[in-house]
Amino acid sequence: MKAFRQLLHSYFVRNNSKKAWRKVGDGRIEMPDYPDRAVLEGVVNALIHRNYMEIGSEVHIDMFDDRIEIYSPGGMVSGISLEGKDLLKIPSKQRNPILADIFSRLKYMERRGSGAK
């Protein structure tokens, strides 16, 4: 898993991000556009919620000047549309509970079922 994490955000996101820096003492601290932990959680979320039945589809990471977008194939597990719905009142359902359990045990995700809050 460590190699997976390094491959995804070390090579792609880090190499394609702008980095600011702040001077401290006799050195400096790099401040990347996207914190490693945030990118990791986004990618893990995309993998956990992906619909693996869509043959030929894949998770995408697209980077723009002002944002990063992580796309995962598949809509809501129940098939409902989110338009006009209160996102805080939609119950969490797992599409891939085994993957969720593995990533949770590896501490690659925060709390299972927390959703976007």
Order of alpha helices (4+ residues) and beta strands (2+ residues): alpha-beta-beta-alpha-beta-beta-alpha
